[in-house]
Amino acid sequence: MRDPVLGIGGMNHFLLPGDGERSRPGEAERFGVYLMELLVNGLLQRGASRHTLEAKLFGGARTVQGFADIGAKNVEFARRFLDNESIKYVGGSCGGDQGRRIEFQPSTGRARQFLLPRSTVEPAQPVVRRPAPVDLGDVELF
């Protein structure tokens, strides 16, 4: 995110978990809003104008098959945040199955993306537990 008039900006990197059975509904989204507000407020404190802010989005890859698509939910959250805050979306690269490394130059708005190697992690297989041996007492063979 940046203010193109002042040439200042910053980045967030977050992975918002889904609302699991142990979390309160909406807890992950509140965390994401908090992080985004820190970024926006940090820029405003340095003189940026909310009306000129623009953002690029990168990420949201599904790097490990077999798990929930948390990346897509993160991208959905980020796009919704930009819409709700009337922050102009100016580009990026989202989705896919490869992680990314991003270099960002706030003064120019230039962002470079480097795709990371695909993950070779296989989802964990369930552990099959054998029943404990039953103690039948002592046996003496002749």
Secondary structure as the mmCIF struct_conf table of DSSP 4:
data_model
#
loop_
_struct_conf.conf_type_id
_struct_conf.id
_struct_conf.beg_label_comp_id
_struct_conf.beg_label_asym_id
_struct_conf.beg_label_seq_id
_struct_conf.end_label_comp_id
_struct_conf.end_label_asym_id
_struct_conf.end_label_seq_id
STRN STRN1 ARG A 2 ASP A 3
TURN_TY1_P TURN_TY1_P1 PRO A 4 GLY A 7
STRN STRN2 ILE A 8 GLY A 9
HELX_LH_PP_P HELX_LH_PP_P1 LEU A 16 GLY A 18
TURN_TY1_P TURN_TY1_P2 GLU A 21 ARG A 22
BEND BEND1 SER A 23 SER A 23
HELX_LH_PP_P HELX_LH_PP_P2 ARG A 24 ARG A 24
TURN_TY1_P TURN_TY1_P3 PRO A 25 GLY A 26
HELX_RH_AL_P HELX_RH_AL_P1 GLU A 27 GLN A 45
TURN_TY1_P TURN_TY1_P4 ARG A 46 GLY A 47
HELX_RH_3T_P HELX_RH_3T_P1 ARG A 50 THR A 52
STRN STRN3 GLU A 54 GLY A 59
BEND BEND2 VAL A 64 VAL A 64
TURN_TY1_P TURN_TY1_P5 GLN A 65 GLY A 66
BEND BEND3 PHE A 67 PHE A 67
HELX_RH_AL_P HELX_RH_AL_P2 ILE A 70 ASN A 84
TURN_TY1_P TURN_TY1_P6 GLU A 85 SER A 86
HELX_LH_PP_P HELX_LH_PP_P3 ILE A 87 ILE A 87
STRN STRN4 LYS A 88 CYS A 94
BEND BEND4 GLY A 96 GLN A 98
STRN STRN5 ARG A 100 GLN A 105
TURN_TY1_P TURN_TY1_P7 PRO A 106 GLY A 109
STRN STRN6 ARG A 110 LEU A 115
HELX_LH_PP_P HELX_LH_PP_P4 LEU A 116 SER A 119
HELX_LH_PP_P HELX_LH_PP_P5 VAL A 121 VAL A 134
#
